[in-house]
Amino acid sequence: MSSHTPNVLEIDRKLRDDFRRRVKDFGVSTETTDPLLAVLFRTVAQQIDQVYSDTAQLRQSLLHELMSGLQVQQYLATPAQAAVRLINDLSEPRVLRAGTELNAVASTGERLSFGLDATFEVSQARIALALSYQDQSLRLLTGVEMSDTIQAMRPSSDPVPVGLGPQPALYIAVENLPPGLLNRHSLFFELSPGTYPVQHALCHEPWWIFGEDGDLSGEGLMRPKRINGGVYRLEFQLGQNEPVGMFDAPLPSIPNGFYTGRQYLFPPMHAGQPLLCRVPRLLEPALTRILNRDAAQLLSEPRLWIKIPMPPGVPALHHAINGILLHTMTASNVFARNQTIHFERDGISIPVVREGGTPEHLVAPLTVMSVDNDAYEAATRPGADASAGRFELHNNRLTLYPGTHSDGTPHAAANIRLWLTNGALGNRVGPGDITSFANAASLTGIRLTPFTAASGGSDGEHIASEERRFADALLTRGRIVTRQDLETAALAVDRRILNAVTDSGMVRKEEGIRRVERLHLTLDSHAFSKPEIELPALKSQIETSLGARLVQGLELEVAFTWN
């Protein structure tokens, strides 16, 4: 079937030919067309052409309505994303909050605004060295900046044989730490093309910080968790993580940016945590050979040592990783705009896309409130308060349904705060085009240095991406219903789970008879660095992530076996 969309003339010609053929079937033959019929054919052709031209829009509008009904997040536009590196000239650490505005200039001259994707801390900490372990050999990652002390020893870039097990890993040593260690510090990985397995492993494998005895400990076990824009925050698996602060309040979800899986944020830390040690015992013999000299004094200095295990079969790590940098954060081309809508003057439906001049496209509404600070609710979500105002997004317009005051009178106006982006225009910001802070006076002592270009911005989500996300949401809407759902969800939690088998049963407990789903998981015995520490954390993660998605009234029991 041809995908060609006919124009008005082709539709008109087809109508005339069909008319002549049908008339001829009744024995009437004519070479001329009545003028009245000609006008009729042309009018009908124009109407059909209008329907054809609106098909894509109608299809997308219907999809948006279905997504709204299922409360699937709509990504109306995707902001461009860049990575910026910051230098702290002061001795004290400085905190930069999520959303801190950065000035940028596109290659075509437009002035744009970027905002930091997460709150993080900048200090004098630096990476001393980074190592890769693969194929029973340890080697220096020469693409990573080293401290002056390490460089002065002229370390070897050749691999050194050492037996640290079958599992590849990265080792990173950080020195010159502030009292709070790596409290909310950021870490960025520069990866070579075609190294997605390494990127995926960084996002999903456990991270370790060595304890003060030079061995892996439960206090240093962490897991990455996506927060926004493709940034991953590390969370301690044992003990309590600090609650989310006021400056980490959730913002509207931004889809994964161009640098997803490369930007990481350490959890809150404090002085006194036993996370500093001299060189880990198992690395000392090989590292002494790499440094080529008597490095006993150098290796005895306390540093923070990080281990990131990798799955078997990843590309060569010394080629895949071009650099590892502290004090780097991704920034997205998003900014907030406030507007007061007076219903009598402006109506209740307003456009949220600006095409003229510097284009602006909606990412998501931040807040919609009455002038008396009464929050408006999304129209697709049920609410018990009939007097509350509501809003909905449709066809690049924000429609407001005014609420009512306590005396029954309708709201006269509403304040809206929109999360906007310049879309594809943001991709024209080069590596050195993010120039300064919008509020430089409050950030004295912090310098921006050129790093990466912005990329990944679009004026709207492509229909294929929307259809894929909608199809994913329709499968089970994230819920576990069948036995296959439970087994599939369990295998997706961690790549070290090789097989999952379930069975059901009734168990008598103190509160009565309970239906229990027993989940038997087979684990890869070679993929754990410290099973006695990791297994309790993995069990807790599985019970938390899967238990909340089970049908109401079911309980989950998890058991492990080795392969």
C-alpha positions as CSV (number, residue, x, y, z in Angstrom):
1,M,0.0,0.0,0.0
2,S,1.4,3.4,-1.0
3,S,2.1,5.9,1.9
4,H,1.7,8.8,-0.5
5,T,-0.9,11.4,0.8
6,P,-2.9,12.7,-2.2
7,N,-3.4,16.4,-2.6
8,V,-6.6,18.3,-3.5
9,L,-6.2,18.0,-7.3
10,E,-5.6,14.3,-7.1
11,I,-8.6,13.8,-4.9
12,D,-10.7,15.9,-7.2
13,R,-9.6,14.0,-10.3
14,K,-10.3,10.7,-8.6
15,L,-13.8,11.8,-7.7
16,R,-14.5,12.8,-11.3
17,D,-13.2,9.5,-12.7
18,D,-15.2,7.5,-10.2
19,F,-18.3,9.5,-11.1
20,R,-17.9,8.9,-14.8
21,R,-17.3,5.2,-14.3
22,R,-20.4,4.9,-12.1
23,V,-22.6,6.8,-14.6
24,K,-21.2,4.7,-17.4
25,D,-22.4,1.6,-15.6
26,F,-25.9,2.9,-16.0
27,G,-25.4,3.4,-19.7
28,V,-24.8,7.1,-19.6
29,S,-21.7,8.4,-21.3
30,T,-20.5,12.0,-21.1
31,E,-17.2,13.8,-21.7
32,T,-18.2,17.0,-19.9
33,T,-18.8,17.7,-16.2
34,D,-21.7,19.8,-14.9
35,P,-20.3,23.0,-13.4
36,L,-22.4,22.4,-10.3
37,L,-20.9,18.9,-9.9
38,A,-17.4,20.4,-10.5
39,V,-17.9,22.8,-7.5
40,L,-19.3,19.9,-5.4
41,F,-16.3,17.6,-6.3
42,R,-13.8,20.4,-5.5
43,T,-15.5,21.2,-2.2
44,V,-15.6,17.5,-1.2
45,A,-11.9,17.1,-2.2
46,Q,-10.9,20.0,0.0
47,Q,-12.7,18.6,2.9
48,I,-11.0,15.2,2.4
49,D,-7.6,16.8,2.1
50,Q,-8.2,18.6,5.4
51,V,-9.0,15.3,7.1
52,Y,-5.9,13.7,5.6
53,S,-3.7,16.6,6.7
54,D,-5.0,16.4,10.3
55,T,-4.6,12.6,10.7
56,A,-1.2,12.8,12.4
57,Q,-2.4,15.5,14.7
58,L,-5.6,13.6,15.5
59,R,-3.5,10.4,16.2
60,Q,-1.2,12.2,18.5
61,S,-4.0,14.0,20.3
62,L,-5.8,10.7,20.9
63,L,-2.5,9.2,22.2
64,H,-2.1,12.1,24.6
65,E,-5.6,11.6,26.0
66,L,-5.0,7.9,26.6
67,M,-1.6,8.6,28.3
68,S,-3.3,11.3,30.5
69,G,-6.0,8.8,31.4
70,L,-3.4,6.3,32.5
71,Q,-1.4,9.0,34.2
72,V,1.7,8.3,32.0
73,Q,4.1,11.2,32.1
74,Q,4.0,13.3,28.9
75,Y,7.4,14.6,27.7
76,L,6.2,17.5,25.6
77,A,9.7,18.7,24.8
78,T,13.2,17.4,25.6
79,P,15.8,19.9,26.9
80,A,19.3,19.8,25.5
81,Q,21.9,18.7,28.1
82,A,25.5,19.6,28.6
83,A,28.1,18.8,31.3
84,V,29.9,21.6,33.1
85,R,33.0,21.4,35.2
86,L,33.5,23.7,38.2
87,I,36.6,24.8,40.2
88,N,36.4,26.0,43.8
89,D,39.1,28.6,44.5
90,L,38.2,28.7,48.2
91,S,39.3,26.3,50.9
92,E,35.8,25.6,52.1
93,P,33.4,23.4,50.2
94,R,30.6,25.2,48.4
95,V,27.1,23.8,47.7
96,L,25.5,24.4,44.3
97,R,21.8,23.8,44.3
98,A,19.7,22.1,41.6
99,G,18.3,24.6,39.1
100,T,21.2,27.1,39.5
101,E,21.0,29.1,36.3
102,L,23.9,29.3,33.8
103,N,24.2,31.7,31.0
104,A,24.8,30.3,27.5
105,V,25.0,31.5,23.9
106,A,23.9,29.5,20.9
107,S,26.1,29.5,17.8
108,T,23.4,31.6,16.1
109,G,23.6,34.3,18.7
110,E,20.5,33.5,20.9
111,R,21.0,33.8,24.7
112,L,19.8,30.7,26.5
113,S,19.5,29.5,30.1
114,F,20.7,26.2,31.5
115,G,20.0,24.8,35.0
116,L,22.1,22.3,37.1
117,D,20.4,18.9,37.3
118,A,21.2,18.2,40.9
119,T,22.4,19.7,44.1
120,F,26.1,18.9,44.7
121,E,29.2,20.1,46.6
122,V,32.5,21.5,45.1
123,S,35.6,21.2,47.2
124,Q,39.4,20.8,46.8
125,A,39.1,17.0,46.6
126,R,40.9,15.5,43.6
127,I,41.3,12.0,42.0
128,A,44.8,10.6,42.9
129,L,44.6,7.8,40.4
130,A,42.2,5.3,38.7
131,L,42.9,1.6,37.9
132,S,41.1,-1.0,35.9
133,Y,41.2,-4.7,36.7
134,Q,40.4,-7.1,33.8
135,D,41.7,-10.5,32.6
136,Q,43.6,-11.0,35.8
137,S,45.6,-7.8,35.3
138,L,45.7,-4.4,36.9
139,R,46.6,-1.3,34.9
140,L,46.5,2.5,35.3
141,L,43.8,4.4,33.5
142,T,46.0,6.9,31.7
143,G,43.1,9.0,30.5
144,V,42.2,10.0,34.0
145,E,43.9,13.0,35.6
146,M,46.4,12.0,38.3
147,S,47.7,14.0,41.2
148,D,51.1,15.6,40.9
149,T,52.6,13.2,43.4
150,I,51.6,10.2,41.4
151,Q,52.7,11.7,38.1
152,A,56.1,12.5,39.6
153,M,56.7,8.8,40.1
154,R,56.3,8.2,36.4
155,P,54.0,5.2,36.8
156,S,53.9,2.5,34.2
157,S,50.9,2.1,31.9
158,D,51.6,-1.6,31.3
159,P,49.3,-4.2,32.9
160,V,50.5,-6.0,36.0
161,P,49.3,-9.6,36.6
162,V,47.3,-10.0,39.9
163,G,44.7,-12.4,41.1
164,L,41.6,-10.5,42.3
165,G,39.0,-12.9,41.0
166,P,37.1,-13.3,37.7
167,Q,35.1,-10.1,38.0
168,P,36.4,-7.0,36.2
169,A,36.3,-3.8,38.3
170,L,37.3,-0.1,38.4
171,Y,39.3,1.3,41.4
172,I,39.4,5.1,42.1
173,A,41.4,6.8,44.8
174,V,40.4,10.3,45.9
175,E,42.6,12.5,48.1
176,N,42.7,16.0,49.6
177,L,39.2,15.4,51.0
178,P,37.3,17.9,53.2
179,P,36.0,16.9,56.6
180,G,32.7,15.7,55.0
181,L,34.6,13.3,52.7
182,L,32.7,13.0,49.4
183,N,29.5,14.5,50.8
184,R,27.2,15.1,47.8
185,H,30.2,15.3,45.5
186,S,29.7,14.5,41.8
187,L,31.6,12.1,39.5
188,F,31.5,12.1,35.7
189,F,32.7,9.4,33.3
190,E,33.9,10.2,29.8
191,L,33.1,7.1,27.7
192,S,34.3,6.1,24.3
193,P,31.7,5.3,21.6
194,G,30.3,1.8,21.5
195,T,30.8,1.2,25.3
196,Y,27.1,0.9,26.3
197,P,27.8,-2.2,28.5
198,V,30.1,-0.1,30.6
199,Q,27.6,2.7,30.9
200,H,24.8,0.2,31.8
201,A,27.1,-1.4,34.5
202,L,27.8,1.9,36.1
203,C,24.1,2.5,36.5
204,H,23.2,-0.9,37.8
205,E,26.2,-2.5,39.6
206,P,26.8,-2.0,43.3
207,W,29.5,0.6,44.3
208,W,31.8,0.1,47.2
209,I,33.9,2.4,49.4
210,F,36.7,0.5,51.3
211,G,36.6,0.6,55.0
212,E,39.4,1.9,57.2
213,D,40.9,-1.6,57.5
214,G,41.4,-1.6,53.7
215,D,38.7,-4.2,53.1
216,L,35.1,-3.9,51.8
217,S,32.6,-3.3,54.5
218,G,28.8,-2.9,54.8
219,E,29.1,0.8,55.6
220,G,30.5,1.4,52.1
221,L,28.0,-0.5,50.0
222,M,26.0,1.8,47.7
223,R,23.5,1.5,44.8
224,P,22.8,4.0,42.0
225,K,19.3,5.4,41.7
226,R,18.1,7.6,38.9
227,I,16.8,11.0,40.1
228,N,16.3,13.3,37.1
229,G,17.6,14.0,33.7
230,G,19.6,10.8,33.7
231,V,21.6,11.7,36.8
232,Y,22.2,8.8,39.2
233,R,22.4,9.3,43.0
234,L,24.3,6.7,45.1
235,E,22.5,5.5,48.2
236,F,24.0,3.5,51.1
237,Q,22.4,0.1,51.3
238,L,23.0,-0.5,55.0
239,G,21.9,2.1,57.6
240,Q,19.7,5.1,57.1
241,N,20.2,7.6,54.2
242,E,19.6,11.2,55.1
243,P,16.2,12.5,54.3
244,V,15.7,14.7,51.2
245,G,16.5,18.3,51.9
246,M,14.4,21.3,51.0
247,F,16.7,22.1,48.1
248,D,16.3,18.5,46.7
249,A,12.5,18.9,46.4
250,P,11.2,16.9,43.4
251,L,10.8,18.8,40.2
252,P,8.8,17.7,37.2
253,S,10.4,14.6,35.6
254,I,12.9,15.4,32.8
255,P,13.5,12.5,30.4
256,N,17.0,11.0,30.3
257,G,19.4,13.4,28.7
258,F,22.3,12.9,26.3
259,Y,24.7,12.2,29.1
260,T,22.5,9.6,30.9
261,G,24.5,7.1,32.9
262,R,27.7,9.2,33.0
263,Q,26.9,11.6,35.9
264,Y,26.8,10.3,39.5
265,L,26.2,11.9,42.8
266,F,27.6,10.6,46.1
267,P,25.3,10.4,49.1
268,P,25.5,12.6,52.2
269,M,28.5,11.8,54.3
270,H,29.9,13.2,57.5
271,A,33.2,13.4,59.3
272,G,33.9,10.4,61.4
273,Q,32.6,7.8,58.9
274,P,35.2,4.9,58.7
275,L,35.7,5.3,55.0
276,L,39.4,6.4,54.7
277,C,42.2,3.9,54.4
278,R,45.6,3.4,53.0
279,V,45.9,1.4,49.7
280,P,43.6,-1.8,49.9
281,R,45.7,-4.8,50.9
282,L,45.0,-6.8,47.7
283,L,46.0,-3.9,45.5
284,E,49.3,-3.0,47.2
285,P,51.7,-5.5,45.6
286,A,50.5,-4.7,42.0
287,L,50.3,-1.0,42.6
288,T,53.9,-0.9,43.9
289,R,55.0,-2.4,40.6
290,I,53.0,0.1,38.6
291,L,54.5,3.1,40.4
292,N,58.0,1.7,39.7
293,R,59.5,3.0,42.9
294,D,59.4,2.6,46.7
295,A,55.9,3.9,47.2
296,A,55.4,2.8,50.8
297,Q,55.1,6.3,52.1
298,L,52.8,7.4,49.3
299,L,50.5,4.4,49.6
300,S,50.3,4.7,53.4
301,E,48.5,8.1,53.1
302,P,44.7,7.8,53.9
303,R,42.5,8.2,50.8
304,L,39.0,7.3,49.9
305,W,39.1,4.2,47.7
306,I,36.1,3.3,45.5
307,K,35.5,-0.1,43.8
308,I,32.9,-0.5,40.9
309,P,32.5,-4.1,39.9
310,M,31.8,-4.8,36.2
311,P,30.1,-7.8,34.6
312,P,32.1,-10.3,32.6
313,G,32.4,-9.5,28.9
314,V,32.5,-5.7,29.1
315,P,34.8,-3.9,26.6
316,A,38.4,-3.3,27.5
317,L,38.0,-0.7,30.4
318,H,41.3,1.1,29.6
319,H,39.9,1.9,26.1
320,A,36.3,2.4,27.2
321,I,37.0,5.1,29.8
322,N,38.6,8.3,28.5
323,G,38.3,10.2,31.8
324,I,36.8,10.3,35.3
325,L,36.2,13.8,36.7
326,L,35.1,15.2,40.1
327,H,33.1,18.4,40.5
328,T,31.3,18.0,37.2
329,M,27.5,18.2,36.8
330,T,25.1,18.0,33.9
331,A,23.0,21.0,33.1
332,S,19.7,21.0,31.1
333,N,18.3,23.8,29.0
334,V,15.2,24.4,31.3
335,F,13.9,27.5,33.0
336,A,10.8,28.5,34.9
337,R,8.4,31.2,33.8
338,N,5.7,32.8,35.9
339,Q,2.4,34.1,34.6
340,T,-0.9,35.3,36.0
341,I,-4.0,34.4,34.0
342,H,-7.0,36.6,34.4
343,F,-9.9,34.4,33.2
344,E,-12.1,37.3,32.0
345,R,-9.3,38.9,30.0
346,D,-7.2,35.9,28.9
347,G,-9.8,33.1,28.8
348,I,-9.2,29.7,30.2
349,S,-7.1,28.2,27.4
350,I,-3.6,29.6,26.8
351,P,-0.8,28.5,24.4
352,V,2.3,27.1,26.0
353,V,4.5,27.1,22.9
354,R,6.2,30.2,21.5
355,E,7.4,30.0,17.9
356,G,8.4,33.6,17.1
357,G,11.8,34.9,18.2
358,T,13.6,32.5,20.5
359,P,11.4,29.4,20.6
360,E,10.0,28.1,23.9
361,H,8.5,24.7,24.4
362,L,6.8,23.2,27.5
363,V,8.5,20.5,29.5
364,A,5.9,20.3,32.3
365,P,3.8,22.7,34.5
366,L,5.6,23.3,37.8
367,T,2.6,24.7,39.7
368,V,-0.9,26.0,39.0
369,M,-2.5,27.9,41.8
370,S,-5.2,30.5,42.5
371,V,-4.1,33.9,43.6
372,D,-5.1,32.8,47.1
373,N,-2.6,29.9,46.8
374,D,-5.2,27.2,46.4
375,A,-3.5,24.4,44.3
376,Y,-5.1,23.3,41.1
377,E,-5.2,19.6,40.4
378,A,-4.7,17.6,37.1
379,A,-8.0,17.1,35.4
380,T,-7.2,13.4,34.7
381,R,-6.8,12.6,38.4
382,P,-9.9,12.1,40.6
383,G,-10.3,14.4,43.5
384,A,-12.6,14.6,46.4
385,D,-12.7,18.4,46.6
386,A,-15.3,19.7,44.1
387,S,-14.3,23.3,44.7
388,A,-10.7,22.7,43.6
389,G,-9.6,24.1,40.3
390,R,-8.2,21.8,37.6
391,F,-5.9,22.0,34.6
392,E,-5.1,19.9,31.6
393,L,-2.6,20.0,28.7
394,H,-3.8,19.3,25.2
395,N,-2.5,20.3,21.8
396,N,0.2,22.6,23.2
397,R,-2.4,24.5,25.2
398,L,-3.0,24.7,29.0
399,T,-6.7,24.7,29.8
400,L,-7.7,25.9,33.3
401,Y,-11.0,25.1,34.9
402,P,-11.5,27.7,37.6
403,G,-12.2,26.5,41.2
404,T,-14.6,28.2,43.6
405,H,-14.1,30.1,46.8
406,S,-15.7,29.0,50.1
407,D,-18.7,31.4,49.3
408,G,-19.3,29.7,45.9
409,T,-17.8,32.4,43.7
410,P,-15.4,31.3,41.0
411,H,-11.7,32.2,40.9
412,A,-11.0,35.3,38.9
413,A,-7.4,34.5,38.2
414,A,-4.6,31.8,38.6
415,N,-0.9,31.9,38.9
416,I,1.0,29.4,36.7
417,R,4.6,28.4,36.8
418,L,5.8,26.6,33.7
419,W,8.9,24.5,33.1
420,L,10.1,25.5,29.6
421,T,13.0,24.7,27.2
422,N,14.3,26.1,24.0
423,G,14.2,22.6,22.5
424,A,16.4,21.8,19.5
425,L,17.9,25.3,19.6
426,G,19.8,24.2,22.8
427,N,21.8,21.8,20.7
428,R,23.7,24.8,19.2
429,V,25.5,25.5,22.5
430,G,29.1,24.5,22.1
431,P,31.7,23.3,24.7
432,G,32.7,26.9,25.6
433,D,29.4,28.6,25.1
434,I,28.1,28.1,28.7
435,T,29.9,31.2,30.0
436,S,28.8,32.2,33.5
437,F,26.4,32.0,36.4
438,A,23.2,34.0,36.1
439,N,23.7,35.1,39.7
440,A,27.5,35.3,39.8
441,A,27.6,37.6,42.9
442,S,26.4,34.8,45.2
443,L,28.9,32.3,43.8
444,T,32.2,34.0,44.2
445,G,35.1,31.7,44.2
446,I,33.5,29.2,41.8
447,R,34.6,29.1,38.2
448,L,33.1,27.4,35.2
449,T,35.5,25.7,32.7
450,P,34.6,24.5,29.2
451,F,33.7,20.8,29.0
452,T,31.1,19.4,26.7
453,A,28.7,20.6,24.0
454,A,24.9,20.5,24.6
455,S,23.0,17.8,22.8
456,G,19.8,15.8,22.9
457,G,17.3,18.7,22.7
458,S,14.0,18.4,20.8
459,D,10.9,20.5,20.3
460,G,8.7,17.6,21.2
461,E,8.7,13.9,21.8
462,H,8.6,11.8,18.7
463,I,5.4,9.8,18.1
464,A,7.3,6.6,18.0
465,S,8.8,7.2,21.5
466,E,5.4,8.1,22.9
467,E,3.8,4.9,21.4
468,R,6.6,2.8,22.9
469,R,6.2,4.3,26.4
470,F,2.4,3.9,26.1
471,A,2.7,0.3,25.1
472,D,5.1,-0.4,28.1
473,A,2.6,1.2,30.4
474,L,-0.3,-1.0,29.1
475,L,1.5,-4.3,29.7
476,T,0.8,-4.5,33.5
477,R,1.1,-0.8,34.4
478,G,4.0,-1.8,36.6
479,R,2.0,-4.2,38.6
480,I,2.8,-7.9,39.2
481,V,-0.3,-10.0,38.4
482,T,0.8,-13.4,37.0
483,R,3.6,-15.8,38.0
484,Q,5.4,-14.9,34.8
485,D,5.2,-11.2,35.8
486,L,6.8,-12.0,39.2
487,E,9.7,-14.0,37.7
488,T,10.4,-11.5,34.9
489,A,10.4,-8.6,37.4
490,A,12.8,-10.5,39.7
491,L,15.2,-11.1,36.9
492,A,15.1,-7.5,36.0
493,V,16.2,-6.4,39.5
494,D,19.8,-7.5,39.3
495,R,21.9,-9.1,36.5
496,R,23.4,-11.4,39.1
497,I,20.1,-13.2,39.4
498,L,20.3,-16.1,36.8
499,N,17.0,-17.8,37.3
500,A,13.7,-17.2,39.2
501,V,11.1,-19.8,40.2
502,T,7.9,-19.1,42.1
503,D,5.3,-21.2,44.0
504,S,2.3,-20.2,46.0
505,G,1.0,-21.4,49.3
506,M,-1.0,-20.6,52.4
507,V,0.8,-20.0,55.7
508,R,-0.6,-19.6,59.2
509,K,0.7,-16.5,60.9
510,E,-0.1,-14.6,64.1
511,E,-2.5,-12.4,62.2
512,G,-4.2,-15.3,60.5
513,I,-4.0,-17.3,57.3
514,R,-1.9,-15.5,54.6
515,R,-1.3,-16.3,51.0
516,V,2.4,-16.2,50.3
517,E,4.4,-16.1,47.0
518,R,7.7,-17.9,47.5
519,L,10.4,-16.6,45.1
520,H,13.4,-18.9,44.7
521,L,16.3,-17.1,43.0
522,T,19.5,-18.6,41.6
523,L,22.5,-16.3,41.9
524,D,25.9,-16.1,40.1
525,S,28.4,-17.1,42.8
526,H,31.3,-15.3,41.0
527,A,29.5,-11.9,40.7
528,F,29.6,-10.9,44.4
529,S,32.5,-9.1,46.0
530,K,31.2,-9.7,49.6
531,P,28.2,-12.1,49.6
532,E,27.7,-11.9,53.4
533,I,27.2,-8.1,53.0
534,E,25.5,-7.9,49.6
535,L,22.9,-10.7,50.1
536,P,20.9,-9.0,52.9
537,A,20.9,-5.8,51.0
538,L,19.8,-7.5,47.8
539,K,17.0,-9.4,49.6
540,S,15.8,-6.1,51.1
541,Q,15.8,-4.4,47.7
542,I,13.9,-7.3,46.1
543,E,11.3,-7.4,48.8
544,T,10.8,-3.6,48.7
545,S,10.6,-3.2,44.9
546,L,8.5,-6.3,44.2
547,G,6.4,-6.5,47.3
548,A,4.8,-3.0,46.6
549,R,3.7,-4.2,43.2
550,L,2.0,-7.4,44.2
551,V,-1.7,-7.8,44.3
552,Q,-3.2,-6.6,47.6
553,G,-3.1,-9.2,50.3
554,L,-0.2,-11.2,49.0
555,E,3.1,-11.6,50.9
556,L,6.5,-12.2,49.4
557,E,9.2,-14.6,50.7
558,V,12.6,-14.6,49.0
559,A,15.2,-17.4,49.1
560,F,18.6,-17.6,47.4
561,T,20.6,-20.5,46.0
562,W,24.0,-20.5,44.3
563,N,24.5,-21.7,40.7
